[in-house]
Amino acid sequence: MMISTERIIYCINPTCDRPANSIGERICTNCQTPLIHRYLWATGNLAANISPGTQVAERYEVIKQQIWLDTQPGLPPEAPQDLAKAVIPYLKLYQQHLHLPQAYGFAPSLEVDGDDILLLENVPIDETGNLYPTIADACEQATAVRQIYWLWQILQLWQPLAELGVEQSLVIPDNLRVQGWCVRLVELHPTQTDEKLSLGNLGHSWQSWIALAQPQVAQSLQNIVEQMCDRAINLETITTQLNTLLLSAAAELPLSLQVAGATDIGTELSQNEDTCYPNTDEPYDPLMPRLSMVCDGIGGHQGGEVASQMAVQSLKLQIRALLAEVAEQTEPVAPKLLQEQLEASLRVVNNLICSRNDEQKRQGRERMATTLVMALQLPQRIVTISGWHSDNAHELYLANIGDSRAYWITRNYCQLITVDDDVAWREVRYGKSLYRQALQREDATALTQALGTKDAESLRLAIQRFIIDEEGLLLLCSDGLSDNDWVEHSWQDFAVPVLTGELSIAEAVQNLINLANQKNGHDNTSVVLTLCRLSQEYLVPVTSLSPSVEMVEETPEVEEPALTQSAQALLDLDLTEEPTPPPYIPPMPIKKPNRRKKPLVTVGGLLALLVGGTTLGLLAWWQINPQTFQQMCRKLPQTMESICPQ
């Protein structure tokens, strides 16, 4: 350990012969490779006592107390083979990467025989090495919807953190930071075994923020906090009340959406296995601009392209039906039910592709499949906190399978909001390895799941729900663009001009495809951009998917609305319930060579019974393959056969 006299950061390009650069430079002055400034949080009291300006292990520059910069980000950090118990929650909670840091590696301590210092990445630190503000610091200037949204995110984290014994992390005010809309934790703090925390403890920690709440929501939030302190109340009741208040506040804001998308074959391939929606010059569809999708096909010619097209067309049918059903409701549909509906739709798509594989007797790597990233802005009607009826509660639902990605981008930051289904993250999920360790595997980027490789019961699906409370860009893309972190390196070049009105979203889409072809031309590329505006001046009329429905005045203790009879009947079959998992056997991943993706290795099987979904989910199957659809209809319970089209 030494005091640094010259602040140097090294290029990550292993072939660069002059990799030293001054800290703060964006690109290497020698080889023009983008430089990575990876700020880390050094945990523990030992790290807190190390002075700024110190260099640790000839690698880490101490910028401020407990904030270190890795000056050699191209090298893997040190990590033990046997991971300490304190590290496991970081690994198990990987799916919450938007809110939680990840274990990065270890550095030696100053103390003789002292424990190594755990370093965390993905910490709420900005590009200048400063922590983002606390909720208390940001609360007074925040809108009512953002204040509620922060509390909603904390409430959603309560149960998963409590299951791993780290819920204490949510009641330490300085540990909670905000990056725009997003609540982020500095680190995880284990809860003492003799101090079981309750919702009352969480509610008590909110009191100082409630005092800063906007007047129109302050009393409602105070009522919720008082209920949290009542031992008889449960998490579900509080969640329902806070969600209703969140939607009512969000519905006060204007919202306009513009979308553009395109797909490109790349510079080295002879066919395009990607499919996106919407696509260049696609005729107007009432689903625009609320629905966007990117699918990256796997399986070669007449395989991957077929799978990606089937997924897009089937989901368009099902989402159209879902939007129509939601429009008929007189009360907001709960997020959990909507997530179940979307999950059921994805299982329908999976089984459509799987059925085609079985019919064509495709085995192993011949089986076609597709990745998917899909975003749906759901325009639910709701009574606002001011008492008027709004037709949009600003909900955004996001689903992804495989390694196609979604990013939320504003003028100030770029957030990756999906997690790739690959071997590296699988190792993290099972608590076997730190992410940077797992990346050293030869098969680190091999996919572990995609739509269509095997039966739907084997899919592990996660549907995220967001609230649009700021202007920004939602970017969906295949790995033809996201490989080698080109979105993270280049987002300012295209996002800021779009958000300032200097560039259209169609032009931005084309610019991104050009960038992908220049940097990652070995693959197909698909890009869909949705511009979300909250300014009244940008509002444009949007064609409704169904006639307007008269709103019913809100009454207390109204049961959650049901969907249409056929959709609910499918849900009632409870076919989407995951079976008890067998002993862990790592899936057989497949490497992604530079030239193109290859299919996952999987064992073929018969198409499982159709799992949950909307009525048009059935119609999608019926239209694509009526013969096998009718065969499966005969296997449904007698009471269900009537919903099958003849």
C-alpha positions as CSV (number, residue, x, y, z in Angstrom):
1,M,0.0,0.0,0.0
2,M,1.4,3.4,-0.9
3,I,0.4,7.1,-1.4
4,S,-0.3,7.7,-5.1
5,T,1.6,10.6,-6.7
6,E,0.2,10.2,-10.2
7,R,-3.4,9.2,-10.9
8,I,-3.3,6.6,-13.7
9,I,-5.9,4.3,-15.2
10,Y,-5.1,1.4,-17.5
11,C,-6.7,0.5,-20.8
12,I,-8.6,-2.8,-20.9
13,N,-7.3,-3.7,-24.3
14,P,-4.8,-6.5,-23.8
15,T,-3.0,-5.6,-27.0
16,C,-2.5,-2.0,-26.2
17,D,1.3,-1.3,-25.9
18,R,0.9,2.0,-24.0
19,P,-2.1,1.4,-21.7
20,A,-1.5,4.1,-19.1
21,N,-3.9,7.0,-19.2
22,S,-4.8,9.9,-16.9
23,I,-7.8,9.2,-14.7
24,G,-10.8,11.0,-16.2
25,E,-10.0,10.3,-19.8
26,R,-12.9,8.7,-21.7
27,I,-10.8,6.8,-24.3
28,C,-7.3,5.4,-24.4
29,T,-5.0,8.0,-26.0
30,N,-3.0,5.1,-27.6
31,C,-5.6,2.7,-29.1
32,Q,-8.9,4.6,-28.8
33,T,-10.5,1.9,-26.6
34,P,-13.1,3.3,-24.2
35,L,-11.7,3.5,-20.7
36,I,-13.7,2.0,-17.8
37,H,-13.9,4.0,-14.5
38,R,-15.2,1.4,-12.1
39,Y,-15.8,2.8,-8.7
40,L,-16.1,0.4,-5.8
41,W,-17.4,0.5,-2.3
42,A,-14.9,-0.9,0.3
43,T,-16.8,-2.5,3.2
44,G,-15.9,-2.6,6.8
45,N,-14.2,-0.4,9.5
46,L,-10.7,-1.3,8.2
47,A,-11.5,0.3,4.8
48,A,-13.1,3.3,6.5
49,N,-9.8,4.1,8.1
50,I,-7.8,4.2,4.9
51,S,-7.0,7.8,3.8
52,P,-7.9,9.2,0.3
53,G,-5.0,9.2,-2.0
54,T,-3.7,5.9,-0.9
55,Q,-3.1,3.1,-3.4
56,V,-4.1,-0.4,-2.3
57,A,-2.5,-3.5,-3.7
58,E,-0.8,-1.4,-6.4
59,R,-4.2,-1.3,-8.1
60,Y,-7.0,0.5,-6.2
61,E,-7.0,4.3,-5.8
62,V,-8.8,5.5,-2.7
63,I,-10.8,8.4,-3.9
64,K,-12.9,9.2,-0.8
65,Q,-13.7,7.3,2.4
66,Q,-14.6,3.8,1.3
67,I,-14.8,4.8,-2.4
68,W,-12.1,3.1,-4.4
69,L,-11.3,3.2,-8.1
70,D,-10.0,0.1,-9.8
71,T,-7.2,1.5,-12.0
72,Q,-6.8,-1.9,-13.7
73,P,-10.3,-2.9,-14.6
74,G,-9.2,-5.3,-17.3
75,L,-7.7,-7.7,-14.7
76,P,-9.9,-10.0,-12.6
77,P,-10.0,-9.1,-9.0
78,E,-8.8,-11.4,-6.2
79,A,-11.4,-13.8,-4.8
80,P,-11.1,-16.8,-2.5
81,Q,-12.3,-20.3,-3.5
82,D,-14.5,-20.6,-0.4
83,L,-16.8,-17.6,-0.2
84,A,-17.6,-16.1,3.2
85,K,-21.1,-16.4,4.5
86,A,-21.5,-12.6,4.3
87,V,-21.0,-12.7,0.5
88,I,-23.8,-15.1,-0.2
89,P,-26.8,-12.7,0.0
90,Y,-25.2,-10.5,-2.7
91,L,-25.1,-13.6,-5.0
92,K,-28.6,-14.9,-4.2
93,L,-30.1,-11.4,-4.7
94,Y,-28.5,-11.0,-8.1
95,Q,-31.9,-10.5,-9.8
96,Q,-32.3,-7.2,-7.8
97,H,-29.2,-5.8,-9.5
98,L,-31.0,-2.5,-10.1
99,H,-31.2,-1.8,-6.4
100,L,-28.4,-3.8,-4.9
101,P,-24.6,-3.9,-5.3
102,Q,-22.7,-7.0,-6.4
103,A,-19.7,-8.6,-4.7
104,Y,-16.6,-7.6,-6.9
105,G,-13.6,-9.1,-5.2
106,F,-11.3,-8.7,-2.2
107,A,-8.3,-6.5,-1.3
108,P,-5.7,-7.1,1.5
109,S,-6.3,-5.2,4.7
110,L,-3.7,-3.0,6.5
111,E,-3.9,-5.0,9.7
112,V,-1.7,-8.0,10.3
113,D,-3.8,-11.1,10.1
114,G,-6.8,-8.9,9.4
115,D,-9.6,-10.1,7.2
116,D,-9.5,-9.1,3.5
117,I,-11.7,-6.2,2.5
118,L,-14.8,-7.0,0.5
119,L,-15.2,-4.7,-2.5
120,L,-18.6,-4.1,-4.1
121,E,-19.5,-3.0,-7.6
122,N,-22.7,-1.6,-9.0
123,V,-22.8,0.8,-6.1
124,P,-24.8,4.1,-6.2
125,I,-21.7,6.1,-7.1
126,D,-21.8,8.6,-10.0
127,E,-19.2,9.0,-12.7
128,T,-17.2,11.5,-10.6
129,G,-16.8,9.1,-7.7
130,N,-19.5,10.6,-5.4
131,L,-22.4,8.7,-3.7
132,Y,-25.8,9.5,-5.0
133,P,-28.0,11.5,-2.6
134,T,-29.9,9.9,0.3
135,I,-33.7,9.9,0.1
136,A,-33.8,12.6,2.8
137,D,-31.6,14.8,0.7
138,A,-33.6,14.3,-2.5
139,C,-37.1,14.0,-1.0
140,E,-38.1,17.7,-0.7
141,Q,-37.4,18.4,-4.4
142,A,-39.1,15.2,-5.6
143,T,-42.6,14.9,-7.1
144,A,-45.4,13.2,-5.2
145,V,-45.2,10.1,-7.5
146,R,-41.5,9.8,-7.1
147,Q,-41.7,10.0,-3.3
148,I,-44.3,7.2,-3.3
149,Y,-42.3,5.2,-5.9
150,W,-39.2,5.2,-3.7
151,L,-41.2,3.7,-0.8
152,W,-42.8,1.2,-3.2
153,Q,-39.4,-0.1,-4.3
154,I,-38.3,-0.4,-0.7
155,L,-41.4,-2.4,0.2
156,Q,-40.8,-4.7,-2.8
157,L,-37.3,-5.4,-1.4
158,W,-38.5,-6.2,2.1
159,Q,-39.4,-9.8,1.6
160,P,-36.5,-11.0,-0.5
161,L,-34.0,-9.3,1.9
162,A,-35.8,-10.6,4.9
163,E,-35.6,-14.2,3.6
164,L,-31.8,-13.9,3.5
165,G,-31.5,-12.1,6.9
166,V,-30.4,-8.7,5.5
167,E,-33.6,-6.6,5.9
168,Q,-31.6,-4.4,8.3
169,S,-30.2,-2.8,5.1
170,L,-33.6,-1.1,4.4
171,V,-33.9,0.7,7.8
172,I,-30.5,2.5,7.7
173,P,-31.2,5.9,6.1
174,D,-27.7,6.6,4.8
175,N,-27.6,3.1,3.2
176,L,-30.4,4.1,0.9
177,R,-29.5,6.3,-2.1
178,V,-31.5,7.4,-5.1
179,Q,-30.4,7.6,-8.8
180,G,-33.4,9.4,-10.3
181,W,-36.4,7.1,-9.9
182,C,-34.3,4.2,-8.6
183,V,-33.6,3.3,-5.0
184,R,-30.1,1.8,-4.6
185,L,-28.4,0.3,-1.5
186,V,-24.8,1.0,-0.7
187,E,-24.3,-2.4,0.9
188,L,-26.1,-5.2,2.7
189,H,-26.2,-5.3,6.5
190,P,-27.0,-8.6,8.3
191,T,-29.9,-8.4,10.8
192,Q,-28.9,-9.6,14.2
193,T,-30.4,-13.0,15.0
194,D,-31.9,-11.8,18.3
195,E,-33.5,-8.7,16.6
196,K,-36.3,-9.8,14.2
197,L,-37.4,-6.8,12.3
198,S,-41.1,-6.2,11.4
199,L,-43.1,-4.0,9.0
200,G,-43.4,-1.6,12.0
201,N,-39.6,-1.1,12.0
202,L,-39.7,-0.3,8.3
203,G,-42.6,2.1,8.8
204,H,-40.9,3.8,11.6
205,S,-37.8,4.4,9.4
206,W,-40.1,6.1,6.9
207,Q,-41.4,8.7,9.3
208,S,-38.8,11.4,8.6
209,W,-39.4,11.1,4.9
210,I,-43.2,11.3,5.3
211,A,-42.6,14.7,7.0
212,L,-41.1,15.9,3.7
213,A,-43.8,14.4,1.4
214,Q,-45.8,16.5,-1.0
215,P,-49.0,17.8,0.7
216,Q,-51.4,15.9,-1.7
217,V,-50.0,12.5,-0.6
218,A,-48.6,13.2,2.9
219,Q,-51.8,12.2,4.8
220,S,-52.3,9.0,2.8
221,L,-48.7,8.0,3.4
222,Q,-49.0,8.7,7.1
223,N,-52.1,6.5,7.3
224,I,-50.1,3.7,5.6
225,V,-47.2,4.1,8.0
226,E,-49.5,4.0,11.0
227,Q,-51.0,0.7,9.7
228,M,-47.5,-0.7,9.2
229,C,-46.9,-0.2,12.9
230,D,-50.0,-2.3,13.7
231,R,-48.9,-5.8,14.3
232,A,-52.1,-7.2,12.8
233,I,-51.5,-5.8,9.3
234,N,-49.8,-7.9,6.7
235,L,-47.4,-7.1,3.8
236,E,-50.0,-7.8,1.1
237,T,-52.5,-5.2,2.5
238,I,-49.9,-2.5,2.7
239,T,-48.6,-3.4,-0.8
240,T,-52.1,-3.0,-2.2
241,Q,-52.7,0.3,-0.5
242,L,-49.3,1.8,-1.5
243,N,-49.7,0.5,-5.1
244,T,-53.2,2.2,-5.4
245,L,-51.7,5.5,-4.2
246,L,-48.7,5.2,-6.5
247,L,-50.9,4.6,-9.6
248,S,-53.2,7.5,-8.6
249,A,-50.3,9.9,-8.3
250,A,-48.6,8.7,-11.6
251,A,-51.9,9.1,-13.5
252,E,-51.8,12.8,-12.8
253,L,-48.8,13.2,-15.2
254,P,-49.2,13.5,-18.9
255,L,-47.5,10.8,-21.0
256,S,-46.7,10.5,-24.7
257,L,-44.8,7.7,-26.4
258,Q,-43.0,7.5,-29.7
259,V,-41.4,4.3,-31.0
260,A,-39.2,3.3,-33.8
261,G,-37.4,0.0,-34.5
262,A,-35.3,-1.7,-37.1
263,T,-33.3,-4.9,-37.7
264,D,-30.1,-5.5,-39.7
265,I,-28.3,-8.5,-41.0
266,G,-24.9,-7.3,-40.0
267,T,-21.7,-7.3,-42.1
268,E,-20.6,-10.9,-42.0
269,L,-23.8,-13.1,-42.1
270,S,-26.0,-14.2,-45.0
271,Q,-29.3,-14.3,-43.1
272,N,-31.1,-12.3,-40.4
273,E,-32.5,-14.4,-37.5
274,D,-33.6,-11.3,-35.5
275,T,-37.1,-10.1,-35.5
276,C,-38.3,-6.9,-33.8
277,Y,-41.6,-5.0,-33.3
278,P,-42.2,-2.4,-34.5
279,N,-39.9,-2.6,-37.6
280,T,-39.0,0.0,-40.2
281,D,-41.9,0.9,-42.5
282,E,-44.3,-1.4,-40.6
283,P,-47.9,-0.3,-41.2
284,Y,-49.6,1.4,-38.2
285,D,-50.9,-1.0,-35.6
286,P,-53.0,0.1,-32.5
287,L,-50.4,-1.7,-30.4
288,M,-47.9,1.0,-31.3
289,P,-46.3,2.6,-29.4
290,R,-47.2,0.7,-26.2
291,L,-45.6,-2.6,-27.2
292,S,-42.0,-3.2,-28.3
293,M,-40.1,-6.4,-28.7
294,V,-36.7,-7.8,-29.8
295,C,-36.1,-11.5,-30.5
296,D,-32.8,-13.0,-31.5
297,G,-33.3,-16.4,-33.1
298,I,-31.3,-19.5,-32.5
299,G,-31.1,-22.5,-34.7
300,G,-29.7,-21.5,-38.1
301,H,-31.6,-20.9,-41.4
302,Q,-35.3,-21.8,-41.3
303,G,-34.8,-22.2,-37.5
304,G,-33.8,-19.1,-35.6
305,E,-35.7,-16.7,-37.9
306,V,-38.8,-18.9,-37.7
307,A,-38.7,-19.0,-33.9
308,S,-38.2,-15.2,-33.6
309,Q,-41.0,-14.5,-36.0
310,M,-43.4,-16.9,-34.3
311,A,-42.7,-15.3,-30.9
312,V,-43.4,-11.8,-32.1
313,Q,-46.6,-12.7,-34.0
314,S,-48.0,-14.8,-31.2
315,L,-47.2,-12.2,-28.5
316,K,-48.9,-9.4,-30.6
317,L,-52.1,-11.5,-30.6
318,Q,-52.0,-12.2,-26.9
319,I,-51.1,-8.6,-25.9
320,R,-53.9,-7.2,-28.0
321,A,-56.3,-9.5,-26.1
322,L,-54.8,-8.6,-22.7
323,L,-55.1,-4.9,-23.4
324,A,-58.7,-5.3,-24.4
325,E,-59.4,-7.3,-21.2
326,V,-57.7,-4.7,-19.0
327,A,-59.7,-1.9,-20.7
328,E,-62.9,-3.6,-19.6
329,Q,-62.0,-3.5,-15.9
330,T,-63.5,-0.8,-13.7
331,E,-60.7,-1.1,-11.0
332,P,-57.0,-1.3,-11.5
333,V,-55.7,-4.9,-12.1
334,A,-53.1,-5.9,-9.5
335,P,-49.5,-6.1,-10.7
336,K,-49.2,-9.7,-9.6
337,L,-52.1,-10.7,-11.8
338,L,-50.8,-8.8,-14.8
339,Q,-47.4,-10.4,-14.3
340,E,-49.0,-13.8,-14.2
341,Q,-50.8,-13.1,-17.4
342,L,-47.7,-12.0,-19.2
343,E,-45.8,-15.0,-17.8
344,A,-48.6,-17.3,-19.1
345,S,-48.3,-15.7,-22.6
346,L,-44.6,-16.4,-22.7
347,R,-45.2,-20.0,-21.8
348,V,-47.7,-20.2,-24.7
349,V,-45.1,-18.9,-27.1
350,N,-42.5,-21.3,-25.7
351,N,-44.8,-24.3,-26.3
352,L,-45.6,-23.1,-29.8
353,I,-42.0,-23.2,-30.8
354,C,-41.3,-26.4,-28.8
355,S,-44.2,-28.0,-30.7
356,R,-42.8,-27.0,-34.0
357,N,-39.4,-28.5,-33.0
358,D,-41.1,-31.8,-32.1
359,E,-43.1,-31.9,-35.3
360,Q,-40.0,-31.4,-37.3
361,K,-38.1,-33.9,-35.1
362,R,-35.4,-31.4,-34.3
363,Q,-33.0,-32.6,-31.7
364,G,-30.1,-31.1,-29.7
365,R,-28.6,-28.1,-31.5
366,E,-31.0,-28.4,-34.4
367,R,-33.8,-27.2,-32.2
368,M,-34.9,-23.6,-33.0
369,A,-35.4,-21.1,-30.2
370,T,-35.3,-17.4,-29.6
371,T,-34.3,-14.8,-27.0
372,L,-36.8,-12.2,-26.1
373,V,-37.0,-8.8,-24.5
374,M,-40.4,-7.2,-24.4
375,A,-41.8,-4.0,-23.0
376,L,-45.5,-3.2,-22.5
377,Q,-46.8,0.2,-21.4
378,L,-50.2,-0.7,-19.9
379,P,-52.7,2.1,-20.0
380,Q,-54.9,1.3,-17.0
381,R,-57.7,3.7,-16.0
382,I,-57.6,5.1,-12.5
383,V,-59.0,7.9,-10.3
384,T,-56.1,10.3,-9.6
385,I,-55.2,11.8,-6.2
386,S,-57.0,14.9,-7.4
387,G,-60.2,13.0,-8.0
388,W,-60.4,13.0,-11.8
389,H,-60.4,10.0,-14.1
390,S,-57.1,9.3,-16.0
391,D,-56.7,6.7,-18.7
392,N,-53.1,5.9,-18.0
393,A,-51.3,4.9,-14.7
394,H,-47.9,4.9,-16.4
395,E,-47.1,1.2,-15.7
396,L,-44.4,-0.4,-17.8
397,Y,-44.0,-4.2,-17.7
398,L,-40.8,-5.8,-18.9
399,A,-39.9,-9.4,-19.7
400,N,-36.6,-10.9,-20.9
401,I,-35.3,-14.4,-21.7
402,G,-31.8,-15.0,-23.0
403,D,-29.4,-12.1,-23.6
404,S,-31.4,-9.5,-25.4
405,R,-31.4,-6.4,-23.2
406,A,-33.4,-3.4,-22.1
407,Y,-31.9,-0.1,-21.0
408,W,-33.5,3.0,-19.4
409,I,-31.6,6.2,-20.5
410,T,-32.0,9.8,-19.5
411,R,-29.9,12.9,-20.0
412,N,-28.0,12.0,-16.9
413,Y,-27.6,8.2,-16.8
414,C,-27.9,4.8,-18.5
415,Q,-29.3,1.9,-16.5
416,L,-29.3,-1.7,-17.7
417,I,-32.6,-3.1,-16.4
418,T,-32.4,-6.7,-17.4
419,V,-30.1,-9.6,-16.4
420,D,-28.8,-12.0,-19.1
421,D,-29.6,-15.7,-18.8
422,D,-26.1,-16.9,-19.2
423,V,-23.7,-19.2,-17.4
424,A,-21.9,-16.4,-15.5
425,W,-25.1,-15.2,-13.9
426,R,-26.2,-18.8,-13.3
427,E,-23.0,-19.4,-11.2
428,V,-23.8,-16.2,-9.2
429,R,-27.5,-17.2,-8.7
430,Y,-26.5,-20.6,-7.2
431,G,-23.9,-18.9,-4.9
432,K,-21.0,-20.7,-6.5
433,S,-18.9,-17.7,-7.7
434,L,-18.6,-14.0,-7.8
435,Y,-19.6,-12.5,-11.1
436,R,-16.1,-11.4,-12.1
437,Q,-14.8,-14.9,-11.3
438,A,-17.5,-16.5,-13.4
439,L,-16.7,-14.3,-16.4
440,Q,-13.3,-16.1,-16.6
441,R,-15.0,-19.3,-17.7
442,E,-14.8,-20.1,-21.4
443,D,-18.6,-20.6,-21.5
444,A,-19.4,-17.5,-19.4
445,T,-21.7,-15.9,-22.0
446,A,-23.4,-19.2,-23.1
447,L,-27.1,-19.0,-22.8
448,T,-28.9,-21.1,-20.1
449,Q,-32.4,-20.6,-21.4
450,A,-34.4,-19.4,-24.4
451,L,-37.9,-19.7,-25.7
452,G,-38.6,-23.0,-27.4
453,T,-35.8,-25.3,-26.4
454,K,-37.7,-27.3,-23.9
455,D,-41.0,-27.5,-22.1
456,A,-42.5,-24.4,-20.6
457,E,-42.4,-25.8,-17.1
458,S,-38.6,-25.6,-17.1
459,L,-38.6,-21.8,-17.8
460,R,-37.5,-19.4,-15.1
461,L,-39.4,-16.2,-15.8
462,A,-39.2,-12.8,-14.2
463,I,-41.6,-10.0,-15.2
464,Q,-40.6,-6.6,-13.9
465,R,-43.0,-3.7,-13.3
466,F,-41.9,0.0,-13.5
467,I,-43.6,3.4,-13.3
468,I,-42.6,6.0,-15.9
469,D,-42.2,9.1,-13.8
470,E,-39.5,10.9,-15.9
471,E,-38.6,11.6,-19.5
472,G,-36.3,9.1,-21.0
473,L,-35.6,6.5,-23.7
474,L,-36.4,2.8,-23.4
475,L,-33.9,0.9,-25.5
476,L,-34.4,-2.8,-26.4
477,C,-31.7,-4.5,-28.4
478,S,-30.2,-7.8,-29.3
479,D,-26.6,-8.6,-28.4
480,G,-25.4,-7.4,-31.8
481,L,-25.5,-4.0,-30.2
482,S,-24.9,-4.7,-26.5
483,D,-21.9,-7.0,-26.9
484,N,-18.7,-5.5,-25.5
485,D,-20.8,-2.9,-23.6
486,W,-21.2,-0.5,-26.6
487,V,-24.5,0.8,-25.2
488,E,-22.7,1.8,-21.9
489,H,-19.9,3.4,-23.8
490,S,-22.0,5.3,-26.4
491,W,-25.4,6.2,-24.8
492,Q,-24.7,9.9,-24.5
493,D,-23.9,10.2,-28.2
494,F,-27.4,9.2,-29.3
495,A,-29.7,9.7,-26.2
496,V,-29.0,13.3,-25.4
497,P,-29.7,14.5,-29.0
498,V,-33.0,12.6,-29.0
499,L,-34.1,14.0,-25.6
500,T,-33.2,17.5,-26.6
501,G,-35.1,17.3,-29.9
502,E,-32.0,17.4,-32.1
503,L,-32.4,13.9,-33.5
504,S,-35.4,11.8,-34.3
505,I,-35.8,8.4,-32.7
506,A,-35.8,6.8,-36.2
507,E,-32.4,8.5,-36.9
508,A,-31.1,7.3,-33.5
509,V,-32.1,3.7,-34.3
510,Q,-30.2,3.8,-37.5
511,N,-27.2,5.4,-35.8
512,L,-27.2,2.5,-33.3
513,I,-27.4,-0.1,-36.0
514,N,-24.5,1.6,-37.8
515,L,-22.5,1.5,-34.5
516,A,-23.3,-2.2,-34.0
517,N,-22.2,-3.0,-37.6
518,Q,-19.0,-1.1,-37.1
519,K,-18.1,-2.6,-33.7
520,N,-20.0,-5.9,-33.6
521,G,-20.7,-6.6,-37.3
522,H,-20.3,-10.4,-36.8
523,D,-23.9,-10.6,-35.6
524,N,-27.4,-9.5,-36.6
525,T,-28.6,-6.4,-34.8
526,S,-32.1,-5.3,-33.7
527,V,-32.9,-2.0,-32.0
528,V,-36.3,-0.6,-30.8
529,L,-36.4,2.8,-29.1
530,T,-39.3,4.3,-27.2
531,L,-39.3,7.9,-26.3
532,C,-41.3,8.7,-23.2
533,R,-42.3,12.3,-22.7
534,L,-44.0,13.8,-19.7
535,S,-44.4,17.4,-21.0
536,Q,-47.8,18.6,-22.0
537,E,-46.5,20.1,-25.2
538,Y,-45.4,16.7,-26.5
539,L,-48.8,15.0,-26.0
540,V,-50.2,13.3,-29.1
541,P,-53.5,11.4,-29.6
542,V,-53.2,7.7,-29.2
543,T,-55.8,5.4,-30.8
544,S,-57.6,3.4,-28.2
545,L,-57.7,-0.4,-28.5
546,S,-61.3,-0.5,-27.3
547,P,-64.3,1.8,-26.7
548,S,-63.9,3.9,-23.5
549,V,-65.5,2.4,-20.4
550,E,-67.3,4.5,-17.9
551,M,-65.3,4.6,-14.6
552,V,-67.0,3.5,-11.4
553,E,-66.3,5.6,-8.3
554,E,-63.8,4.0,-6.0
555,T,-65.3,2.2,-3.0
556,P,-63.5,0.8,0.0
557,E,-62.6,-2.9,0.2
558,V,-63.5,-3.7,-3.4
559,E,-62.2,-7.1,-4.5
560,E,-59.6,-7.3,-7.3
561,P,-61.3,-7.5,-10.7
562,A,-61.3,-10.7,-12.6
563,L,-60.3,-11.1,-16.2
564,T,-62.5,-12.6,-18.8
565,Q,-64.0,-16.1,-18.1
566,S,-61.8,-18.0,-20.5
567,A,-58.6,-16.3,-19.4
568,Q,-59.4,-16.8,-15.7
569,A,-60.3,-20.5,-16.3
570,L,-56.9,-21.1,-17.8
571,L,-55.3,-19.5,-14.8
572,D,-57.4,-21.5,-12.4
573,L,-55.8,-24.7,-13.9
574,D,-52.7,-23.7,-12.0
575,L,-50.5,-25.3,-14.7
576,T,-47.8,-22.7,-14.4
577,E,-46.8,-23.7,-10.9
578,E,-43.2,-24.7,-10.8
579,P,-42.6,-28.3,-9.8
580,T,-40.3,-29.1,-6.8
581,P,-36.9,-28.7,-8.4
582,P,-34.7,-31.8,-8.7
583,P,-31.2,-31.9,-7.3
584,Y,-29.2,-29.2,-9.1
585,I,-27.6,-30.4,-12.4
586,P,-26.0,-27.5,-14.4
587,P,-27.8,-27.1,-17.7
588,M,-25.7,-27.9,-20.8
589,P,-24.9,-24.4,-22.1
590,I,-23.7,-23.6,-25.6
591,K,-20.9,-21.2,-26.4
592,K,-21.6,-18.1,-28.4
593,P,-18.8,-17.9,-31.0
594,N,-17.9,-14.7,-32.6
595,R,-19.7,-15.5,-35.9
596,R,-23.2,-16.2,-34.5
597,K,-25.2,-17.8,-31.7
598,K,-25.9,-21.5,-31.8
599,P,-28.8,-23.3,-30.1
600,L,-28.8,-24.4,-26.5
601,V,-28.2,-28.1,-26.0
602,T,-31.5,-29.6,-24.9
603,V,-33.4,-32.8,-24.9
604,G,-36.5,-32.8,-27.1
605,G,-39.8,-33.6,-25.5
606,L,-43.5,-33.6,-26.2
607,L,-45.4,-30.4,-26.0
608,A,-46.8,-29.9,-22.5
609,L,-50.3,-29.0,-21.8
610,L,-51.0,-25.4,-22.6
611,V,-50.2,-23.2,-19.6
612,G,-52.2,-20.2,-18.6
613,G,-52.8,-17.2,-20.9
614,T,-55.4,-15.1,-22.7
615,T,-58.0,-16.3,-25.2
616,L,-55.9,-15.1,-28.1
617,G,-53.0,-17.2,-26.8
618,L,-55.1,-20.1,-27.8
619,L,-56.0,-18.5,-31.1
620,A,-52.3,-18.0,-31.8
621,W,-51.6,-21.7,-31.5
622,W,-54.8,-22.5,-33.4
623,Q,-53.8,-20.3,-36.4
624,I,-50.2,-21.5,-36.6
625,N,-50.9,-25.2,-36.2
626,P,-54.6,-26.2,-36.0
627,Q,-54.0,-30.0,-36.1
628,T,-51.8,-30.2,-33.0
629,F,-53.9,-27.5,-31.3
630,Q,-57.0,-29.6,-31.6
631,Q,-55.2,-32.6,-30.3
632,M,-54.2,-30.7,-27.2
633,C,-57.7,-29.3,-26.8
634,R,-59.0,-32.8,-26.4
635,K,-56.7,-33.3,-23.5
636,L,-58.2,-30.3,-21.6
637,P,-60.8,-30.9,-18.9
638,Q,-64.3,-31.2,-20.3
639,T,-65.3,-27.9,-18.8
640,M,-62.5,-26.2,-20.7
641,E,-63.1,-27.6,-24.2
642,S,-65.8,-25.0,-25.0
643,I,-63.2,-22.2,-25.0
644,C,-61.2,-23.9,-27.9
645,P,-62.1,-22.4,-31.3
646,Q,-63.5,-25.0,-33.7
